[in-house]
Amino acid sequence: VNTLQGAIYVGHSWSQTTSESTITTINGKLQQIETNSIFLANEVISNEQVSVPAGTFSDCILLKREESEISDEDDVKEPEVYYNEWWCEGVGLVKTDTYEDGALVGSEVLTNYE
């Protein structure tokens, strides 16, 4: 279950740094491991009602999460990807829209909730 913790209110923002690794193999043999540092900037945009196949949920927060690579010189690059995420109390994450270079490239929604 995905959850948000801490003080969550419209206008609240925070950031975090994480890393992701890409492992390349050919015929089962390790060829390369590449690790990138990622900077995540998060901001609570609004409270909204959201409808997905699992139902309509009220008083959800819309969280905008921007993802940027950190260069080898520790400079944060311009965001390449951002996500709009709708989180509902007692439910968790119900919808995510993914944007690259400002264009919507994908959406995930909660399809069942009991």
Buried (B, 14 or more C-beta within 10 A) or exposed (E): EEEBEEEEEEEEEEEEEEEEEEEEEEEEEEEEEEEEBBBBBBBBBEEEEBEBEBEEBEEBBBBBBBBBBBEEEEEBEEBEBBBBBBBBEEBEBBBBBBBEEEEEEEEBBBEEBE
